[in-house]
Amino acid sequence: MVKTPKIVIIGAGSLFFGRQAIWAAANLPGFRGCTLSLVDIDPERLEKITKLAHLVAGPTGARIESTDDYRTALRGADYVVLSFSRDNTYYRRIECEVGAKYGIRSCSGDTIGPAGIFHAVREFPAILEIAHAVEEICPQAWVINYVNPSAAMGIGLMRHSRVKSIALCDTHHMPAKKESYLELIGEDKSKVDRFDMRIAGVNHFTWMLHARLDGRDVLPEIRDAFARAAVGEIDEGYAKGRFNNYITAQLADVFGAVPTCTGHTKEYFPFYQGRSPIQEKIPPLAVFDCDERDRWTGRVWQEIDEYNSGKRPVEEFHSSLKSDHAADVIHTMVTGDGRTYFLNLPNMNAIEDGGRAVENLPDDAFLELECRFTPEGPRPFKAGRFDYGLRAYQYLALDIHELTIEGIMQRDRDLLVRALSIDPLVNSIATARVVIDELFEREKDALLDWPEREAAPEPVLTNAPVTRAQLQLY
């Protein structure tokens, strides 16, 4: 196994992983003596994050490289972490605003709906370009994707590249996720090794299908605990966190399984859009707060400046940060420590029998599943099956992601219209068309050259007989 790995971070200026990787290089045994190759196309951010890396990880023996050319960085790479998003908040604001303008409220806007589709449209071409470079320069390296929408990007890499890849989301970091459910039902988190919890689903649309503690079925207790927590629940004040206990309890009551990522999952359903004449007891979804994300980003960069200038002691960096999902995954792959992780990968090659992890979804369904690393790579544990109704929503989410990637690969706007048309939040094909067209216009500076979509002929409305061709809309 690799003992002193070379880890390439493309998008090192990303505040969601760059700092954590630097912390890991200084503090995790599996990173000791590693080469940390930082890549970013923003020269100011790259300079700052590189200076921080030298300050924090350099004294521990880590070798720090810095470049704006990812091809140079890929030479000799063992792990390639994709953690970039060009002007994320700027474009996310556009996507959420355009969606809301046409009645589609996105509380997160990074996975599904107009924002999820266009995040993929903007970023997947770069991901695929990097993947092809990995095939050429360092074909044995693992590509670890942190770019949303995680499932769509993972599907794209699975279908259109030959790299070894996994896609990550930090929602189900272990053992913290198990511990949180134990505490929810009044059990001590020291029982974590006796808690058999099975979670599965499309990324950000995951569900607890099975939960047993010492052989006792505790899934009903978890559902009841969320129902109790929903009583008197107050508005948390930010879009992803509003009334999540209420929504979790309600969805669990309807579908049986418990949603495990409600801050995202609630925007996969039409129930919380505020359109029904029979209103829910909670307000409609709030639209993602891009201003707060900008303020957070500014605060973190100020902290980095203060570490680099000496205004803040480097010891504070070591004590205030910690490892994250991607860093821990790499650490386990390097050291073989046996930890399990929730990873996004195809629904096959289960540890128990080599079959499907979710038995009633297809082999190539790209799902978030608990996995263990083997010498051949990660393999999922069996998770059970989705009941009718919820399984249909899983298929729908998968089809949206599949259509999005195929639309990008073919540069076919009509496939993107189809992807958005089947989204449960979209209530007319006309809406899907206008949203896609408007976002192409608003974001044209960030997109590859896509051909214009031909206007669809209007149906002929007449009492006279018409031919099938006259009624053809596409």
Sequence and secondary structure as in RCSB ss.txt:
>XXXX:A:sequence
MVKTPKIVIIGAGSLFFGRQAIWAAANLPGFRGCTLSLVDIDPERLEKITKLAHLVAGPTGARIESTDDYRTALR
GADYVVLSFSRDNTYYRRIECEVGAKYGIRSCSGDTIGPAGIFHAVREFPAILEIAHAVEEICPQAWVINYVNPS
AAMGIGLMRHSRVKSIALCDTHHMPAKKESYLELIGEDKSKVDRFDMRIAGVNHFTWMLHARLDGRDVLPEIRDA
FARAAVGEIDEGYAKGRFNNYITAQLADVFGAVPTCTGHTKEYFPFYQGRSPIQEKIPPLAVFDCDERDRWTGRV
WQEIDEYNSGKRPVEEFHSSLKSDHAADVIHTMVTGDGRTYFLNLPNMNAIEDGGRAVENLPDDAFLELECRFTP
EGPRPFKAGRFDYGLRAYQYLALDIHELTIEGIMQRDRDLLVRALSIDPLVNSIATARVVIDELFEREKDALLDW
PEREAAPEPVLTNAPVTRAQLQLY
>XXXX:A:secstr
  SS EEEEETTT TTTHHHHHHHHHH GGGTT EEEEE S HHHHHHHHHHHHHHTGGGT EEEEES HHHHTT
T SEEEE   TTHHHHHHHHHHHHHHTT   SS SSSHHHHHHHHHHHHHHHHHHHHHHHHH TTSEEEE  SSH
HHHHHHHHHH  SEEEE  STT TTHHHHHHHHHTT  GGGGGGEEEEEEEETTEEEEEEEEETTEE HHHHHHH
HHHHHTT    SSGGGTTHHHHHHHHHHHHSSEES HHHHGGGSGGGSS SSS  SS       HHHHHHHHHHH
HHHHHHHHHTSS HHHHHHH    HHHHHHHHHHH    EEEEEEES   TTTSS SBTTS TT EEEEEEEEET
TEEEE   B   TTHHHHHHHHHHHHHHHHHHHHHT HHHHHHHHHTSTT   HHHHHHHHHHHHHHTGGGS   
            SS   HHHH   
